[in-house]
Amino acid sequence: MPSPFRKKLNRLWRDDRSYRARLVIALITLFAACFTFLFFGPMELSAYAQSSLVFSMKEALPIMAILTLVICVGGALVLALLHGRIFNYLITAVFSLLVCGYVQGNFLNGSLGALTGDTIKWDLQKKAMAGDVLVWLLIFLIPFIILYFNKNIWKKVIVFGSAALIVMQSVAFVTLFTSGVASTSSNKTNYLTQKEEGDYSTKHNTLIFLLDRMDYDHIEEIQRNEPALFTKLDGFTSYTNAISEHARTKPAINYLFTNSDLIWKVPQEEYFEKSWSDGGKNLLKDVKSQGYTIDFYTDIDLIFGNGSTVKPYISNMSSNKSKLNAKSIIKNLSFLSAYRYLPTIGKPFFWSDTDAVNRGIYYDNVRYQIDETQYDHIRNFTLNKNTKYLKYYHFMGSHPPYTVNEEGTRTGTTNVLEQTKGNFRILFRAFDKMKKMGIYKDSTILICADHGDPVNDVTPLHKANRIGFFYKPSGSAGTKLKESRAPISFKNVPASIAKSAGIADYHKYGKPIEEVGENDKVTRYFYKAVMQDNYEKNLYIYQINGDAADFRNWKIIRVDHPSREASFW
């Protein structure tokens, strides 16, 4: 006589359906789940973040497609081996999680911000966390309730519900291509490498070190707490009345070199193609003609777009094919997908930024990734007698995530002031090497931010937006750090680079930094783009007359509405 346990097991296992019938249900349900979480979700996120990713959506597509099919088919083959209620319960759980994730990813996430590395205050998300849990619980139970009362209706809900989600997302996936959202995927052939990162000239070097988001407020706070820190900047002048024209890295660092009037007026890709020769001026071409080798150490998308128009001038730009690391693609995109589809209570465990998503994507170790500690680890600089150098280095500076301590070592979680001080100490160590090699005095060196603290991306400015700006012209060294209230901005940088490179008619690029007087009356402009509908829809244009530290001198003179294509988001 069978035991009570065996009777219960028989009831759970008993099934009139064939293996093939169960396999069909399993395949449809698992394909919908895998398609959503492993393919469509990562592909859609990649498409909309193309400008921030080093790999293209089209490169990741076959890897994620194969993963989706393998897990779907393998999982379905195994799942269909199960019988009766056990099979039904597991299928229902998969379907319930699918619907919960779909609803979360498309309707419940609200505004958690872009993956810029900015810390999210999860303690302020408690209501969202509780609300998500309640919605998930309700949605998760509904298919089980239907199963309990009517298996025929349950089967239709599972099969047709899964099929509907597959069809809807397939249509959206096709739209990614037909709408042009993923059009930049095919352009990711060029990239910037670490080539010559520690190479300097015995003749002359023009060096720009950009510390991302270094607001002048950070400089003032460091000066109050550690006044001796900046004394190592001998030969430098600290410009305390300096601004960037733009509030975000893109387009700020392009504007730092081009001052192009095409900005916000033409589609982003067209801007990156034409800005470097706008108005008949081409700084890179002119500098190269003076016998300079030009290296840019940053993310190519932030400054050059696909880089095709500037490739003849940039020494460390490459288009050599690199092999994708499939494991990294799967891991990084799966984490990104989990961040989107999990309820808010689970998101902190998968929070990331685009630098983390890009990390380890290629097997080669030559692509430059924004990492000041990598520069610090160059043991010995190399001197070159055959060329002069223009070099631009992009450091994290004051930008989150904060992982560098005040000594310039990557140690984990720190804060904005520690990381800012750490970046300067990395520079001090580099300058010490240059002094020992005899190239510091005759080098032109600029340390600046691309923008100050933007506060947020959804409102106009709340405060003045000055940046840290330190400049050492060639020939200056061994003198105490000076301060200047001269009203400068990125408008003065191209002319300073041209003058440093020995271009005779450098004034065609404007007035160099060192030629702006303390009491000059200069009208400056600042452009603050505000996000709406996932692009920079409103562009607040400020006119600044007088001291940029006084927010009363910042006047909104116009609000433009750039097209979605002209947005730099």
C-alpha positions as a printed Julia matrix, in Angstrom:
569×3 Matrix{Float64}:
  0.0    0.0     0.0
  1.51   3.37   -1.05
  2.53   5.75    1.71
  0.8    9.17    2.15
  3.97  10.83    0.87
  3.92   8.72   -2.28
  0.23   9.55   -2.8
  0.97  13.29   -2.57
  3.9   12.88   -4.93
  1.72  10.98   -7.39
 -0.86  13.78   -7.32
  1.87  16.36   -7.95
  3.47  14.3   -10.7
  0.39  12.91  -12.48
  0.08  14.43  -15.99
 -1.98  13.5   -19.05
  0.07  15.76  -21.31
  2.86  14.39  -23.47
  6.45  15.55  -23.2
  5.97  17.43  -26.48
  2.94  19.31  -25.13
  4.83  20.37  -22.01
  7.85  21.3   -24.13
  5.78  23.71  -26.24
  4.52  25.51  -23.12
  8.01  25.59  -21.62
  9.61  26.88  -24.82
  7.13  29.74  -25.26
  7.33  30.81  -21.62
 11.08  30.53  -21.28
 11.68  32.22  -24.62
  9.55  35.18  -23.52
 11.52  35.45  -20.27
 14.94  35.0   -21.86
 14.05  37.31  -24.75
 12.97  40.02  -22.31
 15.72  39.8   -19.7
 18.71  38.55  -21.7
 18.14  39.95  -25.17
 15.64  42.75  -25.69
 16.36  44.49  -22.38
 20.16  44.59  -22.82
 19.86  45.46  -26.52
 17.46  48.34  -25.89
 19.62  49.7   -23.07
 22.72  49.39  -25.27
 21.03  51.17  -28.16
 20.0   54.16  -26.09
 23.41  54.31  -24.37
 25.51  53.93  -27.53
 27.22  57.28  -27.06
 28.53  56.16  -23.65
 29.56  52.6   -24.51
 32.82  51.52  -26.12
 31.16  48.58  -27.87
 28.29  48.69  -30.31
 24.9   47.13  -29.83
 25.47  45.16  -33.02
 28.64  43.65  -31.58
 26.83  42.47  -28.46
 23.73  41.26  -30.34
 24.97  37.8   -31.54
 26.47  37.01  -28.12
 23.26  37.82  -26.26
 21.14  36.1   -28.95
 23.09  32.85  -28.61
 22.9   33.07  -24.81
 19.14  33.59  -25.03
 18.62  30.59  -27.3
 20.91  28.27  -25.31
 19.28  29.04  -21.97
 15.79  28.96  -23.47
 16.15  25.65  -25.3
 18.24  23.97  -22.6
 15.94  25.16  -19.83
 12.81  24.11  -21.72
 14.17  20.65  -22.47
 14.89  20.11  -18.78
 11.71  21.76  -17.52
  9.52  19.65  -19.8
 10.86  16.52  -18.08
  8.85  17.55  -15.04
  5.21  16.48  -14.75
  1.9   17.65  -13.38
  1.61  20.34  -10.75
  5.38  20.6   -10.3
  5.7   21.58  -13.96
  2.71  23.93  -13.7
  4.02  25.68  -10.6
  7.47  26.28  -12.07
  6.08  27.51  -15.39
  3.71  29.81  -13.52
  6.57  31.19  -11.41
  8.61  31.92  -14.55
  5.64  33.64  -16.2
  4.82  35.64  -13.07
  8.41  36.85  -12.74
  8.39  37.74  -16.44
  5.29  39.91  -16.1
  6.56  41.47  -12.86
  9.88  42.36  -14.48
  8.21  43.7   -17.61
  5.9   45.95  -15.58
  8.81  47.11  -13.4
 11.12  47.89  -16.31
  8.53  49.77  -18.32
  6.22  51.41  -15.78
  7.55  51.42  -12.2
 11.15  52.58  -12.36
 10.36  56.28  -12.37
 13.41  58.55  -12.55
 16.49  56.84  -11.14
 18.8   58.93  -13.28
 21.34  57.94  -15.91
 24.29  55.66  -15.21
 26.71  58.57  -14.71
 28.17  57.21  -11.48
 26.23  59.68   -9.34
 25.19  58.16   -6.03
 21.49  57.38   -5.73
 19.98  58.1    -2.33
 18.34  54.73   -1.82
 17.1   55.73    1.63
 14.76  58.18   -0.12
 13.35  55.36   -2.24
 11.61  53.53    0.61
  8.1   54.32   -0.65
  9.03  53.11   -4.12
 10.53  49.96   -2.63
  7.38  49.19   -0.62
  5.14  50.0    -3.58
  7.12  47.74   -5.92
  6.95  44.83   -3.48
  3.17  45.13   -3.22
  2.76  45.3    -7.02
  5.09  42.34   -7.5
  3.22  40.29   -4.91
 -0.12  41.0    -6.56
  1.05  40.3   -10.1
  2.99  37.2    -9.04
 -0.06  35.61   -7.39
 -2.61  36.24  -10.17
 -1.39  33.43  -12.51
 -1.35  31.0    -9.56
 -4.92  31.94   -8.7
 -5.98  31.36  -12.31
 -4.2   27.99  -12.26
 -6.04  27.01   -9.1
 -9.5   27.73  -10.56
 -9.16  26.86  -14.26
 -6.27  25.08  -15.95
 -7.55  25.75  -19.47
 -7.68  29.51  -18.91
 -4.31  29.26  -17.16
 -2.76  27.63  -20.23
 -4.15  30.33  -22.53
 -2.88  33.1   -20.24
  0.6   31.54  -20.1
  0.9   30.82  -23.83
 -0.83  33.88  -25.27
  0.57  36.21  -22.6
  4.12  35.06  -23.32
  3.56  35.27  -27.06
  2.13  38.8   -26.73
  5.21  40.0   -24.84
  7.47  38.44  -27.47
  5.58  40.14  -30.32
  5.41  43.57  -28.64
  9.1   43.6   -27.81
 10.05  42.23  -31.23
  8.24  45.15  -32.83
 10.05  47.55  -30.49
 13.35  45.87  -31.33
 12.8   46.36  -35.07
 11.87  49.98  -34.35
 15.3   50.52  -32.78
 16.79  50.09  -36.23
 14.14  51.74  -38.39
 14.01  54.82  -36.15
 17.79  55.26  -36.26
 18.27  54.98  -32.49
 20.91  52.32  -32.96
 22.42  53.87  -36.08
 25.62  54.84  -34.28
 26.36  51.16  -33.69
 27.94  50.79  -37.11
 30.26  53.77  -36.51
 32.19  52.38  -33.54
 35.26  51.42  -35.5
 37.72  53.96  -34.09
 38.94  54.17  -30.52
 41.64  55.9   -28.46
 44.5   53.81  -27.1
 47.07  54.07  -24.3
 49.81  54.55  -26.9
 52.49  57.08  -25.86
 50.65  57.85  -22.62
 53.93  58.4   -20.76
 55.92  59.82  -23.69
 57.09  63.44  -23.58
 59.24  65.65  -25.74
 62.62  67.19  -24.97
 61.57  70.08  -27.24
 58.15  71.19  -26.0
 54.98  69.76  -24.45
 51.52  71.28  -24.26
 49.58  69.27  -21.67
 45.91  69.52  -20.72
 44.8   67.57  -17.66
 41.02  67.6   -17.29
 39.61  66.69  -13.87
 35.98  65.85  -14.48
 33.39  67.93  -12.6
 35.98  69.87  -10.56
 33.75  72.63   -9.23
 35.55  75.63   -7.75
 33.61  75.03   -4.54
 35.69  71.85   -4.14
 38.9   73.85   -4.58
 37.86  76.41   -1.97
 36.92  73.7     0.53
 40.27  71.94    0.05
 42.08  75.26    0.5
 40.29  75.8     3.8
 40.98  72.3     5.09
 44.44  71.7     3.59
 45.87  75.05    2.44
 49.32  73.62    1.68
 48.07  71.13   -0.94
 48.3   73.43   -3.94
 51.73  74.86   -3.08
 53.29  72.23   -5.35
 51.75  73.98   -8.35
 54.8   76.12   -8.83
 54.7   78.32  -11.92
 50.92  78.05  -12.05
 48.2   80.66  -11.77
 44.86  79.7   -10.25
 42.04  81.44  -12.12
 39.25  81.89   -9.6
 36.77  83.46  -12.03
 36.75  80.75  -14.7
 33.75  79.0   -16.26
 33.07  76.26  -18.73
 30.47  77.12  -21.34
 28.59  73.86  -20.8
 27.23  71.88  -17.86
 28.05  68.33  -18.98
 31.16  66.53  -20.22
 29.62  66.11  -23.63
 29.79  68.64  -25.33
 32.06  70.57  -22.94
 35.38  68.89  -23.77
 34.79  69.18  -27.51
 34.02  72.87  -27.03
 37.21  73.25  -24.99
 39.16  72.73  -28.23
 36.76  73.84  -31.0
 34.58  76.71  -29.69
 32.3   75.66  -32.55
 29.16  77.73  -33.16
 27.44  74.66  -34.62
 26.78  73.37  -31.12
 23.11  72.52  -30.37
 22.21  73.5   -33.95
 22.94  70.31  -35.9
 22.61  66.59  -35.12
 25.2   65.28  -32.68
 27.13  63.15  -35.17
 27.23  65.98  -37.7
 28.49  68.32  -34.99
 31.36  66.01  -34.07
 32.3   65.69  -37.75
 32.26  69.42  -38.53
 33.17  71.13  -35.26
 36.92  70.57  -35.66
 37.05  72.59  -38.9
 34.16  74.98  -38.23
 34.7   78.52  -39.49
 37.73  77.51  -41.52
 39.79  76.9   -38.36
 41.29  73.54  -37.52
 43.33  73.6   -34.32
 44.52  70.0   -34.62
 45.7   70.51  -38.19
 47.5   73.73  -37.3
 49.19  72.22  -34.24
 50.28  69.12  -36.16
 51.77  71.34  -38.88
 54.1   72.76  -36.21
 55.73  69.35  -35.76
 53.54  68.11  -32.91
 52.33  64.61  -32.14
 48.79  64.81  -30.77
 47.4   62.33  -28.23
 43.98  62.35  -26.58
 43.33  60.06  -23.6
 39.57  59.97  -23.1
 36.47  58.19  -24.41
 36.29  58.88  -28.13
 32.5   59.38  -28.04
 32.82  62.27  -25.61
 34.87  64.47  -27.91
 35.21  63.1   -31.45
 32.07  61.06  -32.14
 33.24  58.27  -34.43
 36.53  60.08  -34.96
 36.72  59.78  -38.74
 37.35  63.48  -39.44
 40.18  63.85  -36.89
 41.91  60.53  -37.38
 44.69  62.03  -39.57
 45.75  64.22  -36.63
 45.46  61.93  -33.58
 48.43  59.64  -33.01
 46.79  57.3   -30.49
 43.6   56.68  -32.45
 43.21  53.17  -33.82
 40.68  51.18  -35.81
 42.33  47.77  -35.37
 39.69  45.15  -34.71
 39.59  43.9   -31.15
 38.15  40.61  -29.98
 35.13  40.91  -27.73
 35.23  39.22  -24.35
 31.93  37.34  -24.45
 31.99  36.62  -20.71
 32.31  40.32  -19.91
 29.56  41.24  -22.38
 27.21  38.7   -20.78
 28.1   39.64  -17.22
 27.99  43.42  -17.68
 24.81  43.5   -19.75
 23.08  41.02  -17.47
 23.87  43.25  -14.48
 22.5   46.22  -16.41
 19.35  44.29  -17.27
 18.89  43.24  -13.66
 19.16  46.88  -12.6
 16.32  47.72  -14.95
 13.94  44.84  -14.26
 14.37  44.16  -10.54
 12.12  45.92   -8.02
 13.64  49.01   -6.42
 14.56  47.09   -3.28
 16.93  44.93   -5.35
 18.47  47.66   -7.5
 21.25  48.81   -5.11
 22.94  45.43   -5.58
 23.13  45.97   -9.36
 23.7   49.74   -9.5
 26.44  50.53  -11.96
 27.81  53.21  -14.28
 28.81  53.14  -17.92
 32.52  52.84  -17.07
 31.75  49.6   -15.24
 29.65  48.37  -18.16
 32.56  49.08  -20.54
 35.18  47.45  -18.35
 36.78  44.29  -19.72
 34.63  44.21  -22.87
 37.63  43.62  -25.14
 40.47  41.17  -24.7
 43.12  43.7   -25.69
 44.61  45.98  -23.07
 45.3   48.96  -25.32
 42.07  50.97  -25.2
 42.18  54.0   -22.97
 39.65  54.06  -20.16
 39.28  57.09  -17.93
 41.46  56.09  -15.0
 43.95  58.48  -13.38
 45.53  55.67  -11.38
 46.6   54.03  -14.65
 48.57  57.17  -15.51
 50.05  57.21  -12.0
 51.3   53.65  -12.48
 53.54  54.61  -15.4
 56.86  54.0   -13.69
 59.12  55.96  -16.02
 58.25  58.6   -18.57
 59.94  58.29  -21.96
 61.65  61.25  -23.62
 61.4   61.73  -27.39
 63.81  64.04  -29.2
 62.1   63.8   -32.56
 58.74  65.46  -31.92
 56.79  67.88  -29.76
 53.6   66.78  -27.98
 50.09  68.07  -27.46
 48.47  65.74  -24.95
 45.03  65.75  -23.37
 44.34  63.55  -20.32
 40.84  62.94  -18.95
 40.78  62.0   -15.25
 37.77  61.21  -13.05
 38.64  64.2   -10.9
 35.65  65.18   -8.77
 33.19  62.96  -10.63
 31.57  59.94   -8.97
 31.91  57.09   -8.36
 34.4   58.05   -5.67
 36.96  55.26   -5.42
 40.3   57.11   -5.16
 41.66  58.23   -1.78
 43.5   61.47   -1.06
 46.87  59.84   -1.79
 45.74  58.93   -5.31
 45.25  55.22   -4.66
 42.15  53.31   -5.66
 40.84  51.88   -2.39
 37.06  51.63   -2.69
 34.45  54.08   -1.46
 35.79  57.58   -0.68
 34.27  61.03   -1.26
 34.49  63.97   -3.64
 37.17  65.88   -1.69
 39.39  62.84   -1.13
 39.23  61.9    -4.8
 39.91  65.48   -5.92
 42.96  65.7    -3.65
 44.1   62.27   -4.84
 43.94  63.42   -8.45
 46.15  66.41   -7.66
 48.67  64.24   -5.83
 48.87  62.02   -8.91
 49.66  65.15  -10.93
 52.24  66.3    -8.38
 54.06  62.97   -8.71
 53.98  63.32  -12.5
 55.32  66.88  -12.31
 58.13  65.71  -10.03
 59.15  63.18  -12.7
 59.04  65.92  -15.34
 61.24  68.17  -13.22
 63.83  65.42  -12.8
 63.76  64.9   -16.58
 64.2   68.64  -17.18
 60.97  69.16  -19.15
 58.67  70.76  -16.57
 59.7   74.41  -16.89
 59.33  74.63  -20.65
 56.04  72.71  -20.75
 52.71  74.49  -21.04
 50.31  72.85  -18.59
 46.59  73.41  -18.06
 44.62  71.72  -15.27
 40.91  72.38  -15.49
 37.44  70.9   -15.21
 35.03  70.25  -18.07
 32.24  71.7   -15.93
 31.33  72.33  -12.32
 28.73  70.55  -10.25
 25.65  70.37  -12.51
 23.38  69.87   -9.44
 20.99  67.86  -11.6
 19.96  67.36  -15.22
 16.28  68.29  -14.91
 16.28  71.91  -13.68
 18.06  75.17  -14.55
 21.03  76.3   -12.46
 20.59  76.85   -8.72
 23.99  78.44   -8.13
 27.02  79.89   -9.85
 28.99  77.3   -11.78
 32.71  78.11  -11.63
 35.4   75.54  -12.33
 38.86  74.81  -11.0
 41.33  76.24  -13.54
 45.13  76.24  -13.13
 47.46  77.37  -15.92
 51.25  77.29  -16.29
 52.65  78.89  -19.45
 55.9   77.65  -20.92
 58.94  79.06  -19.16
 57.24  79.42  -15.81
 58.51  77.37  -12.86
 59.9   77.76   -9.37
 57.47  80.52   -8.44
 54.69  80.47   -5.87
 51.15  79.69   -7.03
 49.43  82.94   -8.0
 45.73  83.82   -8.18
 43.92  85.75  -10.87
 40.35  87.09  -11.08
 40.57  87.45  -14.87
 37.21  86.58  -16.47
 38.19  83.56  -18.56
 36.36  80.58  -20.02
 36.87  77.81  -22.55
 36.75  80.55  -25.19
 40.37  81.33  -24.24
 41.79  77.81  -24.4
 42.19  77.16  -28.17
 44.18  80.39  -28.58
 46.42  79.43  -25.65
 47.09  76.01  -27.22
 47.81  77.64  -30.59
 50.16  80.18  -28.99
 51.96  77.44  -27.03
 52.4   75.44  -30.25
 54.03  78.4   -31.99
 51.21  79.2   -34.42
 51.91  82.76  -35.58
 48.32  83.85  -36.15
 47.04  82.3   -32.91
 44.67  85.24  -32.39
 42.35  83.76  -35.0
 41.37  81.36  -32.2
 40.58  84.22  -29.82
 42.44  85.71  -26.85
 44.8   83.4   -24.92
 44.36  82.9   -21.19
 47.45  84.87  -20.24
 46.32  87.9   -22.27
 43.03  88.35  -20.39
 43.43  91.16  -17.87
 42.2   91.17  -14.27
 39.86  94.09  -14.95
 38.77  93.2   -18.49
 35.06  93.55  -19.15
 34.07  90.26  -20.77
 30.56  89.0   -21.47
 30.52  85.25  -21.09
 27.8   82.71  -21.86
 26.81  79.43  -20.26
 24.51  76.74  -21.68
 22.54  74.54  -19.28
 20.6   71.79  -20.99
 17.64  70.32  -19.12
 16.44  66.77  -19.65
 12.89  65.93  -20.64
 11.56  62.85  -22.46
 15.04  61.27  -22.31
 16.84  64.06  -24.18
 17.99  67.63  -23.61
 14.81  69.4   -24.64
 15.31  72.83  -23.02
 18.55  74.78  -23.3
 18.88  77.67  -20.83
 21.34  80.28  -22.06
 22.92  82.46  -19.36
 24.81  85.7   -19.86
 27.47  86.42  -17.25
 28.82  89.92  -16.72
 31.26  90.45  -13.89
 32.31  88.01  -11.19
 31.08  84.51  -12.04
 31.08  83.64   -8.32
 28.08  85.94   -7.81
 24.96  84.18   -9.1
 23.25  87.56   -9.42
 25.51  88.14  -12.42
 24.02  85.12  -14.21
 21.04  86.17  -16.32
 18.87  83.86  -18.43
 18.63  85.58  -21.8
 16.99  82.82  -23.81
 15.59  79.29  -23.65
 16.14  77.26  -26.82
 14.63  73.9   -27.71
 17.2   71.76  -29.57
 15.98  68.85  -31.63
 16.34  65.36  -30.23
 19.09  64.72  -32.81
 21.06  67.74  -31.58
 20.93  66.53  -27.98
 24.22  65.31  -26.48
 22.58  62.89  -24.03
